[in-house]
Each structure stands twice: as structure tokens, then as C-alpha cells.
Amino acid sequence: MKTIKRTIGFALAITLFLVSFNEAKASVGRTAARNFINKTSYIISEAYEIVSYYNYYSTGYLAKSINHQQYAKYLYDRGFYSYAVYHSNLARKYSLQIIYSCNDYWNN
């Protein structure tokens, strides 16, 4: 009787673990990932224009943004779409931080 309860308990624990693991994994389609990466590229280009026009080179966010975006494209090419969206989102956050923190851009 104890072995049956242990076996059922073990099977139930494994099942719950696998179900929770699959739900935690975000599935992102290829088209959605491509659109997200393309929109992030536009935001990065706007941030680059702001940095070059206003000579706003005080932070390293532009380099971090470009590196994350390149890595997102690398992951996208290999089929890891959810990880590509994650790194593209990081790149987007760094680019938006550049845009928001440039006071000369907002004062004009």
C-alpha cells in the first residue's frame, strides 16, 4: 500500500512539475518575434539619431541596446523566438532610456 501511494504521489508531482514548466514557457510565433524585432530596430535607430544629433554619449545604453538587439537577431535566426523577443525587449528598454533621459531632446 505504501509503494502504491508513493508511486502515485511521485507521478502526480512529476505531472504537476511538467505542466507548470510548459505553462511558464512563453511560446512566441515567428511572425510576432520578427515584428517585435523590427519595431525595436526602429526605436534603436531613433535613439541613435538623438545621441548623434545632441552629442548625448553619457551612458553606455546605446552599446548595450545594440548588443542585445544583435543577440536577439542571432537567436531569431536559430529559432529561439521567445528568447529573441526577451533580448529585443531589453534592447528596447535601453533605447527608450536614452530617449527619455536626453533633456535637450525634450526641451526643443
DRENDREN-273323 format. One record per atom (N, C-alpha, C): residue number from 1; residue in three letters; atom name; x, y, z. Coordinates in Angstrom, 1 decimal, m for minus. Layout:
N
+-----+------+------+--------+--------+--------+
! seq ! type ! atom !      x !      y !      z !
+-----+------+------+--------+--------+--------+
! NUM !  ala !   CA !      X !      Y !      Z !
...
+-----+------+------+--------+--------+--------+
This chain:
108
+-----+------+------+--------+--------+--------+
! seq ! type ! atom !      x !      y !      z !
+-----+------+------+--------+--------+--------+
!   1 !  met !    N !    0.8 !   m1.2 !    0.0 !
!   1 !  met !   CA !    0.0 !    0.0 !    0.0 !
!   1 !  met !    C !    0.9 !    1.3 !    0.0 !
!   2 !  lys !    N !    2.0 !    1.2 !    0.8 !
!   2 !  lys !   CA !    2.9 !    2.4 !    0.8 !
!   2 !  lys !    C !    3.5 !    2.6 !   m0.5 !
!   3 !  thr !    N !    3.9 !    1.6 !   m1.2 !
!   3 !  thr !   CA !    4.6 !    1.8 !   m2.5 !
!   3 !  thr !    C !    3.6 !    2.3 !   m3.6 !
!   4 !  ile !    N !    2.3 !    2.0 !   m3.5 !
!   4 !  ile !   CA !    1.3 !    2.5 !   m4.4 !
!   4 !  ile !    C !    1.1 !    4.0 !   m4.2 !
!   5 !  lys !    N !    1.0 !    4.4 !   m2.9 !
!   5 !  lys !   CA !    0.8 !    5.8 !   m2.6 !
!   5 !  lys !    C !    2.1 !    6.6 !   m3.0 !
!   6 !  arg !    N !    3.3 !    6.0 !   m2.8 !
!   6 !  arg !   CA !    4.5 !    6.7 !   m3.2 !
!   6 !  arg !    C !    4.5 !    6.9 !   m4.7 !
!   7 !  thr !    N !    4.2 !    5.8 !   m5.4 !
!   7 !  thr !   CA !    4.2 !    5.9 !   m6.9 !
!   7 !  thr !    C !    3.2 !    6.9 !   m7.4 !
!   8 !  ile !    N !    2.0 !    6.9 !   m6.8 !
!   8 !  ile !   CA !    1.0 !    7.8 !   m7.3 !
!   8 !  ile !    C !    1.4 !    9.3 !   m6.9 !
!   9 !  gly !    N !    2.0 !    9.4 !   m5.7 !
!   9 !  gly !   CA !    2.5 !   10.8 !   m5.3 !
!   9 !  gly !    C !    3.6 !   11.2 !   m6.2 !
!  10 !  phe !    N !    4.5 !   10.3 !   m6.5 !
!  10 !  phe !   CA !    5.6 !   10.7 !   m7.4 !
!  10 !  phe !    C !    5.2 !   11.1 !   m8.8 !
!  11 !  ala !    N !    4.2 !   10.3 !   m9.3 !
!  11 !  ala !   CA !    3.7 !   10.5 !  m10.6 !
!  11 !  ala !    C !    3.0 !   11.9 !  m10.7 !
!  12 !  leu !    N !    2.2 !   12.1 !   m9.6 !
!  12 !  leu !   CA !    1.5 !   13.4 !   m9.5 !
!  12 !  leu !    C !    2.4 !   14.6 !   m9.4 !
!  13 !  ala !    N !    3.5 !   14.4 !   m8.7 !
!  13 !  ala !   CA !    4.5 !   15.5 !   m8.6 !
!  13 !  ala !    C !    5.2 !   15.8 !   m9.9 !
!  14 !  ile !    N !    5.5 !   14.7 !  m10.6 !
!  14 !  ile !   CA !    6.2 !   14.9 !  m11.9 !
!  14 !  ile !    C !    5.2 !   15.6 !  m12.9 !
!  15 !  thr !    N !    4.0 !   15.1 !  m12.9 !
!  15 !  thr !   CA !    2.9 !   15.7 !  m13.8 !
!  15 !  thr !    C !    2.7 !   17.2 !  m13.5 !
!  16 !  leu !    N !    2.6 !   17.6 !  m12.2 !
!  16 !  leu !   CA !    2.5 !   19.0 !  m11.9 !
!  16 !  leu !    C !    3.7 !   19.8 !  m12.3 !
!  17 !  phe !    N !    4.9 !   19.2 !  m12.1 !
!  17 !  phe !   CA !    6.1 !   19.9 !  m12.5 !
!  17 !  phe !    C !    6.1 !   20.2 !  m14.0 !
!  18 !  leu !    N !    5.8 !   19.2 !  m14.8 !
!  18 !  leu !   CA !    5.8 !   19.3 !  m16.2 !
!  18 !  leu !    C !    4.7 !   20.3 !  m16.7 !
!  19 !  val !    N !    3.6 !   20.2 !  m16.1 !
!  19 !  val !   CA !    2.5 !   21.1 !  m16.6 !
!  19 !  val !    C !    2.9 !   22.6 !  m16.2 !
!  20 !  ser !    N !    3.4 !   22.8 !  m15.1 !
!  20 !  ser !   CA !    3.8 !   24.2 !  m14.7 !
!  20 !  ser !    C !    5.0 !   24.7 !  m15.5 !
!  21 !  phe !    N !    5.9 !   23.8 !  m15.9 !
!  21 !  phe !   CA !    7.0 !   24.1 !  m16.7 !
!  21 !  phe !    C !    6.6 !   24.5 !  m18.1 !
!  22 !  asn !    N !    5.6 !   23.8 !  m18.7 !
!  22 !  asn !   CA !    5.1 !   24.1 !  m20.0 !
!  22 !  asn !    C !    4.3 !   25.4 !  m20.0 !
!  23 !  glu !    N !    3.6 !   25.7 !  m19.0 !
!  23 !  glu !   CA !    2.8 !   26.9 !  m18.9 !
!  23 !  glu !    C !    3.7 !   28.1 !  m18.7 !
!  24 !  ala !    N !    4.8 !   27.9 !  m18.0 !
!  24 !  ala !   CA !    5.7 !   29.1 !  m17.8 !
!  24 !  ala !    C !    6.5 !   29.4 !  m19.1 !
!  25 !  lys !    N !    6.7 !   28.5 !  m20.0 !
!  25 !  lys !   CA !    7.4 !   28.8 !  m21.2 !
!  25 !  lys !    C !    6.5 !   29.5 !  m22.1 !
!  26 !  ala !    N !    6.9 !   30.7 !  m22.5 !
!  26 !  ala !   CA !    6.0 !   31.5 !  m23.4 !
!  26 !  ala !    C !    6.3 !   31.1 !  m24.8 !
!  27 !  ser !    N !    5.3 !   30.8 !  m25.5 !
!  27 !  ser !   CA !    5.5 !   30.5 !  m26.9 !
!  27 !  ser !    C !    5.2 !   31.7 !  m27.8 !
!  28 !  val !    N !    6.2 !   32.1 !  m28.6 !
!  28 !  val !   CA !    6.1 !   33.2 !  m29.4 !
!  28 !  val !    C !    6.3 !   32.7 !  m30.8 !
!  29 !  gly !    N !    5.4 !   33.2 !  m31.7 !
!  29 !  gly !   CA !    5.5 !   32.8 !  m33.1 !
!  29 !  gly !    C !    6.6 !   33.5 !  m33.8 !
!  30 !  arg !    N !    6.9 !   32.9 !  m35.0 !
!  30 !  arg !   CA !    8.0 !   33.5 !  m35.8 !
!  30 !  arg !    C !    7.6 !   34.9 !  m36.3 !
!  31 !  thr !    N !    6.4 !   35.1 !  m36.7 !
!  31 !  thr !   CA !    5.9 !   36.4 !  m37.2 !
!  31 !  thr !    C !    5.9 !   37.5 !  m36.1 !
!  32 !  ala !    N !    5.4 !   37.1 !  m35.0 !
!  32 !  ala !   CA !    5.3 !   38.0 !  m33.8 !
!  32 !  ala !    C !    6.7 !   38.4 !  m33.4 !
!  33 !  ala !    N !    7.7 !   37.5 !  m33.4 !
!  33 !  ala !   CA !    9.0 !   37.8 !  m33.0 !
!  33 !  ala !    C !    9.7 !   38.7 !  m34.0 !
!  34 !  arg !    N !    9.5 !   38.4 !  m35.3 !
!  34 !  arg !   CA !   10.0 !   39.3 !  m36.3 !
!  34 !  arg !    C !    9.5 !   40.7 !  m36.3 !
!  35 !  asn !    N !    8.2 !   40.8 !  m36.0 !
!  35 !  asn !   CA !    7.6 !   42.2 !  m35.9 !
!  35 !  asn !    C !    8.2 !   42.9 !  m34.7 !
!  36 !  phe !    N !    8.3 !   42.2 !  m33.6 !
!  36 !  phe !   CA !    8.9 !   42.8 !  m32.4 !
!  36 !  phe !    C !   10.3 !   43.3 !  m32.6 !
!  37 !  ile !    N !   11.1 !   42.5 !  m33.2 !
!  37 !  ile !   CA !   12.5 !   42.8 !  m33.5 !
!  37 !  ile !    C !   12.6 !   44.0 !  m34.5 !
!  38 !  asn !    N !   11.7 !   44.0 !  m35.5 !
!  38 !  asn !   CA !   11.7 !   45.2 !  m36.4 !
!  38 !  asn !    C !   11.3 !   46.5 !  m35.7 !
!  39 !  lys !    N !   10.3 !   46.4 !  m34.9 !
!  39 !  lys !   CA !    9.9 !   47.6 !  m34.2 !
!  39 !  lys !    C !   11.0 !   48.1 !  m33.2 !
!  40 !  thr !    N !   11.7 !   47.2 !  m32.6 !
!  40 !  thr !   CA !   12.8 !   47.6 !  m31.7 !
!  40 !  thr !    C !   13.9 !   48.2 !  m32.5 !
!  41 !  ser !    N !   14.2 !   47.7 !  m33.7 !
!  41 !  ser !   CA !   15.2 !   48.3 !  m34.6 !
!  41 !  ser !    C !   14.9 !   49.7 !  m34.9 !
!  42 !  tyr !    N !   13.6 !   50.0 !  m35.1 !
!  42 !  tyr !   CA !   13.2 !   51.4 !  m35.4 !
!  42 !  tyr !    C !   13.5 !   52.3 !  m34.1 !
!  43 !  ile !    N !   13.2 !   51.8 !  m32.9 !
!  43 !  ile !   CA !   13.4 !   52.6 !  m31.7 !
!  43 !  ile !    C !   14.9 !   52.8 !  m31.5 !
!  44 !  ile !    N !   15.7 !   51.8 !  m31.8 !
!  44 !  ile !   CA !   17.1 !   51.9 !  m31.7 !
!  44 !  ile !    C !   17.7 !   53.0 !  m32.6 !
!  45 !  ser !    N !   17.1 !   53.0 !  m33.9 !
!  45 !  ser !   CA !   17.6 !   54.0 !  m34.8 !
!  45 !  ser !    C !   17.2 !   55.4 !  m34.4 !
!  46 !  glu !    N !   16.0 !   55.6 !  m33.8 !
!  46 !  glu !   CA !   15.7 !   56.9 !  m33.2 !
!  46 !  glu !    C !   16.6 !   57.3 !  m32.1 !
!  47 !  ala !    N !   16.9 !   56.3 !  m31.2 !
!  47 !  ala !   CA !   17.8 !   56.6 !  m30.1 !
!  47 !  ala !    C !   19.2 !   57.0 !  m30.7 !
!  48 !  tyr !    N !   19.6 !   56.3 !  m31.7 !
!  48 !  tyr !   CA !   20.9 !   56.7 !  m32.3 !
!  48 !  tyr !    C !   20.9 !   58.1 !  m32.9 !
!  49 !  glu !    N !   19.8 !   58.4 !  m33.5 !
!  49 !  glu !   CA !   19.7 !   59.8 !  m34.1 !
!  49 !  glu !    C !   19.8 !   60.9 !  m33.0 !
!  50 !  ile !    N !   19.1 !   60.6 !  m31.9 !
!  50 !  ile !   CA !   19.1 !   61.5 !  m30.8 !
!  50 !  ile !    C !   20.6 !   61.6 !  m30.2 !
!  51 !  val !    N !   21.2 !   60.5 !  m30.0 !
!  51 !  val !   CA !   22.6 !   60.5 !  m29.5 !
!  51 !  val !    C !   23.5 !   61.3 !  m30.4 !
!  52 !  ser !    N !   23.4 !   61.0 !  m31.7 !
!  52 !  ser !   CA !   24.4 !   61.7 !  m32.6 !
!  52 !  ser !    C !   24.0 !   63.2 !  m32.8 !
!  53 !  tyr !    N !   22.8 !   63.5 !  m32.8 !
!  53 !  tyr !   CA !   22.4 !   64.9 !  m33.0 !
!  53 !  tyr !    C !   22.7 !   65.8 !  m31.8 !
!  54 !  tyr !    N !   22.4 !   65.3 !  m30.6 !
!  54 !  tyr !   CA !   22.6 !   66.1 !  m29.4 !
!  54 !  tyr !    C !   23.9 !   65.8 !  m28.7 !
!  55 !  asn !    N !   24.7 !   65.0 !  m29.3 !
!  55 !  asn !   CA !   26.0 !   64.6 !  m28.6 !
!  55 !  asn !    C !   25.8 !   64.1 !  m27.2 !
!  56 !  tyr !    N !   24.9 !   63.2 !  m27.1 !
!  56 !  tyr !   CA !   24.5 !   62.7 !  m25.8 !
!  56 !  tyr !    C !   25.1 !   61.3 !  m25.6 !
!  57 !  tyr !    N !   26.4 !   61.2 !  m25.2 !
!  57 !  tyr !   CA !   27.1 !   60.0 !  m25.1 !
!  57 !  tyr !    C !   27.4 !   59.7 !  m23.6 !
!  58 !  ser !    N !   26.6 !   60.1 !  m22.7 !
!  58 !  ser !   CA !   27.0 !   60.0 !  m21.3 !
!  58 !  ser !    C !   26.8 !   58.6 !  m20.7 !
!  59 !  thr !    N !   26.0 !   57.8 !  m21.4 !
!  59 !  thr !   CA !   25.7 !   56.4 !  m20.8 !
!  59 !  thr !    C !   26.1 !   55.4 !  m21.9 !
!  60 !  gly !    N !   26.3 !   54.2 !  m21.4 !
!  60 !  gly !   CA !   26.6 !   53.1 !  m22.3 !
!  60 !  gly !    C !   25.4 !   52.3 !  m22.8 !
!  61 !  tyr !    N !   24.2 !   52.9 !  m22.7 !
!  61 !  tyr !   CA !   23.0 !   52.3 !  m23.0 !
!  61 !  tyr !    C !   22.8 !   52.0 !  m24.5 !
!  62 !  leu !    N !   23.4 !   52.8 !  m25.3 !
!  62 !  leu !   CA !   23.3 !   52.6 !  m26.8 !
!  62 !  leu !    C !   24.1 !   51.3 !  m27.2 !
!  63 !  ala !    N !   25.2 !   51.1 !  m26.6 !
!  63 !  ala !   CA !   26.0 !   49.9 !  m26.9 !
!  63 !  ala !    C !   25.3 !   48.7 !  m26.4 !
!  64 !  lys !    N !   24.7 !   48.8 !  m25.2 !
!  64 !  lys !   CA !   24.0 !   47.6 !  m24.6 !
!  64 !  lys !    C !   22.8 !   47.3 !  m25.5 !
!  65 !  ser !    N !   22.1 !   48.3 !  m25.9 !
!  65 !  ser !   CA !   20.9 !   48.2 !  m26.7 !
!  65 !  ser !    C !   21.3 !   47.5 !  m28.1 !
!  66 !  ile !    N !   22.3 !   47.9 !  m28.7 !
!  66 !  ile !   CA !   22.7 !   47.3 !  m30.0 !
!  66 !  ile !    C !   23.2 !   45.9 !  m29.8 !
!  67 !  asn !    N !   23.9 !   45.6 !  m28.7 !
!  67 !  asn !   CA !   24.4 !   44.2 !  m28.4 !
!  67 !  asn !    C !   23.2 !   43.3 !  m28.2 !
!  68 !  his !    N !   22.2 !   43.7 !  m27.4 !
!  68 !  his !   CA !   21.1 !   42.9 !  m27.1 !
!  68 !  his !    C !   20.3 !   42.6 !  m28.4 !
!  69 !  gln !    N !   20.2 !   43.7 !  m29.3 !
!  69 !  gln !   CA !   19.4 !   43.5 !  m30.5 !
!  69 !  gln !    C !   20.1 !   42.6 !  m31.5 !
!  70 !  gln !    N !   21.4 !   42.6 !  m31.5 !
!  70 !  gln !   CA !   22.2 !   41.7 !  m32.4 !
!  70 !  gln !    C !   22.0 !   40.3 !  m31.9 !
!  71 !  tyr !    N !   22.1 !   40.1 !  m30.6 !
!  71 !  tyr !   CA !   21.9 !   38.8 !  m30.0 !
!  71 !  tyr !    C !   20.5 !   38.3 !  m30.2 !
!  72 !  ala !    N !   19.5 !   39.2 !  m30.2 !
!  72 !  ala !   CA !   18.1 !   38.8 !  m30.5 !
!  72 !  ala !    C !   18.0 !   38.3 !  m31.9 !
!  73 !  lys !    N !   18.6 !   39.0 !  m32.9 !
!  73 !  lys !   CA !   18.6 !   38.5 !  m34.2 !
!  73 !  lys !    C !   19.3 !   37.2 !  m34.4 !
!  74 !  tyr !    N !   20.4 !   37.0 !  m33.7 !
!  74 !  tyr !   CA !   21.1 !   35.7 !  m33.7 !
!  74 !  tyr !    C !   20.2 !   34.6 !  m33.2 !
!  75 !  leu !    N !   19.5 !   34.8 !  m32.1 !
!  75 !  leu !   CA !   18.5 !   33.8 !  m31.5 !
!  75 !  leu !    C !   17.4 !   33.6 !  m32.5 !
!  76 !  tyr !    N !   16.9 !   34.6 !  m33.1 !
!  76 !  tyr !   CA !   15.8 !   34.5 !  m34.0 !
!  76 !  tyr !    C !   16.2 !   33.6 !  m35.2 !
!  77 !  asp !    N !   17.3 !   33.8 !  m35.7 !
!  77 !  asp !   CA !   17.8 !   33.0 !  m36.9 !
!  77 !  asp !    C !   17.9 !   31.6 !  m36.5 !
!  78 !  arg !    N !   18.1 !   31.2 !  m35.3 !
!  78 !  arg !   CA !   18.3 !   29.8 !  m34.9 !
!  78 !  arg !    C !   17.0 !   29.3 !  m34.3 !
!  79 !  gly !    N !   15.9 !   30.0 !  m34.3 !
!  79 !  gly !   CA !   14.6 !   29.5 !  m34.0 !
!  79 !  gly !    C !   14.2 !   29.7 !  m32.5 !
!  80 !  phe !    N !   14.9 !   30.4 !  m31.8 !
!  80 !  phe !   CA !   14.6 !   30.6 !  m30.3 !
!  80 !  phe !    C !   13.8 !   31.9 !  m30.2 !
!  81 !  tyr !    N !   12.6 !   31.9 !  m30.6 !
!  81 !  tyr !   CA !   11.8 !   33.1 !  m30.8 !
!  81 !  tyr !    C !   11.5 !   33.8 !  m29.5 !
!  82 !  ser !    N !   11.2 !   33.1 !  m28.4 !
!  82 !  ser !   CA !   10.8 !   33.7 !  m27.2 !
!  82 !  ser !    C !   12.1 !   34.3 !  m26.5 !
!  83 !  tyr !    N !   13.2 !   33.7 !  m26.7 !
!  83 !  tyr !   CA !   14.4 !   34.3 !  m26.1 !
!  83 !  tyr !    C !   14.8 !   35.6 !  m27.0 !
!  84 !  ala !    N !   14.6 !   35.5 !  m28.3 !
!  84 !  ala !   CA !   14.8 !   36.6 !  m29.1 !
!  84 !  ala !    C !   14.0 !   37.8 !  m28.7 !
!  85 !  val !    N !   12.7 !   37.6 !  m28.4 !
!  85 !  val !   CA !   11.8 !   38.7 !  m28.0 !
!  85 !  val !    C !   12.3 !   39.2 !  m26.7 !
!  86 !  tyr !    N !   12.8 !   38.3 !  m25.8 !
!  86 !  tyr !   CA !   13.3 !   38.8 !  m24.5 !
!  86 !  tyr !    C !   14.5 !   39.8 !  m24.7 !
!  87 !  his !    N !   15.4 !   39.4 !  m25.5 !
!  87 !  his !   CA !   16.6 !   40.2 !  m25.7 !
!  87 !  his !    C !   16.3 !   41.5 !  m26.5 !
!  88 !  ser !    N !   15.3 !   41.4 !  m27.4 !
!  88 !  ser !   CA !   14.9 !   42.6 !  m28.1 !
!  88 !  ser !    C !   14.2 !   43.5 !  m27.2 !
!  89 !  asn !    N !   13.4 !   43.0 !  m26.2 !
!  89 !  asn !   CA !   12.8 !   43.8 !  m25.2 !
!  89 !  asn !    C !   13.8 !   44.6 !  m24.4 !
!  90 !  leu !    N !   14.9 !   43.9 !  m24.0 !
!  90 !  leu !   CA !   15.9 !   44.6 !  m23.2 !
!  90 !  leu !    C !   16.6 !   45.7 !  m24.1 !
!  91 !  ala !    N !   16.8 !   45.4 !  m25.3 !
!  91 !  ala !   CA !   17.3 !   46.4 !  m26.2 !
!  91 !  ala !    C !   16.4 !   47.6 !  m26.3 !
!  92 !  arg !    N !   15.1 !   47.3 !  m26.4 !
!  92 !  arg !   CA !   14.1 !   48.4 !  m26.4 !
!  92 !  arg !    C !   14.1 !   49.2 !  m25.2 !
!  93 !  lys !    N !   14.2 !   48.6 !  m24.0 !
!  93 !  lys !   CA !   14.3 !   49.3 !  m22.7 !
!  93 !  lys !    C !   15.5 !   50.3 !  m22.7 !
!  94 !  tyr !    N !   16.6 !   49.8 !  m23.1 !
!  94 !  tyr !   CA !   17.8 !   50.6 !  m23.1 !
!  94 !  tyr !    C !   17.7 !   51.8 !  m24.0 !
!  95 !  ser !    N !   17.1 !   51.6 !  m25.2 !
!  95 !  ser !   CA !   16.9 !   52.7 !  m26.2 !
!  95 !  ser !    C !   15.9 !   53.7 !  m25.7 !
!  96 !  leu !    N !   14.9 !   53.2 !  m25.1 !
!  96 !  leu !   CA !   13.9 !   54.2 !  m24.5 !
!  96 !  leu !    C !   14.5 !   55.0 !  m23.3 !
!  97 !  gln !    N !   15.4 !   54.3 !  m22.6 !
!  97 !  gln !   CA !   16.0 !   55.1 !  m21.5 !
!  97 !  gln !    C !   16.9 !   56.2 !  m22.1 !
!  98 !  ile !    N !   17.5 !   56.0 !  m23.2 !
!  98 !  ile !   CA !   18.3 !   57.0 !  m23.9 !
!  98 !  ile !    C !   17.3 !   58.2 !  m24.3 !
!  99 !  ile !    N !   16.2 !   57.8 !  m24.9 !
!  99 !  ile !   CA !   15.3 !   58.8 !  m25.4 !
!  99 !  ile !    C !   14.7 !   59.6 !  m24.2 !
! 100 !  tyr !    N !   14.3 !   59.0 !  m23.2 !
! 100 !  tyr !   CA !   13.7 !   59.7 !  m22.0 !
! 100 !  tyr !    C !   14.6 !   60.5 !  m21.3 !
! 101 !  ser !    N !   15.9 !   60.1 !  m21.2 !
! 101 !  ser !   CA !   16.8 !   60.9 !  m20.4 !
! 101 !  ser !    C !   17.6 !   62.0 !  m21.1 !
! 102 !  cys !    N !   17.4 !   62.2 !  m22.3 !
! 102 !  cys !   CA !   18.0 !   63.3 !  m23.1 !
! 102 !  cys !    C !   17.2 !   64.5 !  m22.9 !
! 103 !  asn !    N !   17.6 !   65.4 !  m22.0 !
! 103 !  asn !   CA !   16.8 !   66.6 !  m21.7 !
! 103 !  asn !    C !   16.7 !   67.6 !  m22.9 !
! 104 !  asp !    N !   17.8 !   67.7 !  m23.7 !
! 104 !  asp !   CA !   17.8 !   68.6 !  m24.8 !
! 104 !  asp !    C !   16.8 !   68.2 !  m25.9 !
! 105 !  tyr !    N !   16.5 !   66.9 !  m26.0 !
! 105 !  tyr !   CA !   15.5 !   66.5 !  m27.0 !
! 105 !  tyr !    C !   14.1 !   66.9 !  m26.5 !
! 106 !  trp !    N !   13.8 !   66.8 !  m25.2 !
! 106 !  trp !   CA !   12.5 !   67.2 !  m24.7 !
! 106 !  trp !    C !   12.3 !   68.7 !  m24.6 !
! 107 !  asn !    N !   13.4 !   69.4 !  m24.4 !
! 107 !  asn !   CA !   13.2 !   70.9 !  m24.3 !
! 107 !  asn !    C !   13.0 !   71.6 !  m25.6 !
! 108 !  asn !    N !   13.4 !   71.0 !  m26.7 !
! 108 !  asn !   CA !   13.2 !   71.7 !  m28.0 !
! 108 !  asn !    C !   11.9 !   71.4 !  m28.6 !
+-----+------+------+--------+--------+--------+
